[in-house]
Amino acid sequence: MKFEVSLPQKLAVAETEEFTLTATLSKDRPVTWCKNDKVITTEDSHYKISNVDTTHTLHVDKATLDDEASYTLTSGDTKTQTVVTVEGK
């Protein structure tokens, strides 16, 4: 199994703007989203996690400076990672 579409190496967003991270796996498998190596759960209302078939998405409606971090999407031994920078207003 591999990522057919990986996360971008880096992403810059403006504070208060929305952003979306999307990656596609070669097979439909369970995944885990992490921010700075800490698991993001669906209970955290700041993040919207969804998937359609093998495409997995993490969405933030309104970026804050706290969203500046390394984000990783992992499935088994396969992972893709990006660094998000947030530009303050």
matplotlib code that plots the C-alpha trace (Angstrom):
import matplotlib.pyplot as plt

x = [0.0, 1.2, -0.1, -1.2, -1.5, 0.7, 0.3, 2.2, 5.7, 4.6, 1.6, 1.4, -1.9, -3.1, -4.4, -8.2, -8.3, -9.4, -7.2, -7.5, -5.0, -5.8, -4.1, -5.2, -4.2, -3.9, -6.3, -9.1, -7.5, -7.9, -5.8, -4.6, -4.1, -1.5, -0.4, 3.2, 3.0, -0.2, -3.3, -6.1, -9.5, -12.9, -13.9, -11.7, -14.2, -11.5, -10.6, -13.0, -11.8, -13.5, -12.9, -14.4, -13.2, -9.4, -9.2, -8.7, -9.1, -8.4, -10.1, -9.8, -12.4, -10.4, -6.6, -5.0, -1.3, -1.6, -2.3, 1.3, 2.7, 3.8, 0.8, 1.1, -1.4, -0.5, -1.9, 0.0, 3.7, 2.9, 2.8, 2.8, 3.7, 3.4, 4.5, 1.8, 2.9, 0.4, 1.1, -0.3, -2.4]
y = [0.0, 3.5, 7.1, 7.7, 11.5, 12.7, 15.8, 18.8, 19.3, 22.6, 24.8, 28.5, 30.0, 33.3, 33.6, 33.2, 31.6, 28.1, 25.3, 21.7, 18.8, 15.9, 12.6, 9.5, 5.9, 3.1, 1.0, 1.8, 1.5, 3.1, 6.2, 8.5, 12.2, 13.7, 17.3, 17.4, 13.7, 14.0, 12.2, 14.5, 13.1, 13.7, 15.2, 18.2, 20.5, 22.7, 20.0, 18.3, 14.8, 13.1, 10.5, 9.4, 6.0, 6.2, 10.0, 11.4, 15.1, 17.3, 20.7, 23.8, 26.6, 29.3, 29.0, 30.2, 30.6, 27.4, 25.5, 26.1, 22.6, 19.4, 17.3, 13.5, 11.1, 7.5, 4.2, 1.1, 1.6, 4.2, 7.9, 11.3, 14.6, 18.4, 21.5, 24.2, 27.8, 30.4, 34.0, 36.4, 39.4]
z = [0.0, -0.8, -1.1, -4.6, -3.8, -0.9, 1.3, 0.0, 1.5, 3.0, 3.0, 4.0, 5.1, 6.4, 10.0, 10.0, 6.5, 5.9, 4.7, 3.7, 3.7, 1.3, 0.5, -1.4, -0.5, -3.0, -0.9, 1.5, 5.0, 8.4, 8.9, 11.7, 11.4, 13.8, 14.6, 15.9, 16.6, 18.7, 17.4, 16.2, 17.2, 15.8, 19.2, 18.5, 16.7, 15.3, 12.8, 10.4, 9.3, 6.5, 3.8, 0.5, -0.5, -0.4, -0.2, 3.3, 4.3, 7.2, 7.1, 9.3, 8.8, 10.5, 10.9, 14.1, 15.0, 16.9, 13.7, 12.6, 12.9, 11.2, 10.1, 9.4, 7.9, 8.7, 7.6, 8.9, 8.0, 5.3, 6.0, 4.4, 6.1, 5.6, 7.5, 7.8, 8.5, 9.5, 8.6, 11.3, 10.3]

ax = plt.figure().add_subplot(projection="3d")
ax.plot(x, y, z, "-o")
ax.set_aspect("equal")
plt.show()
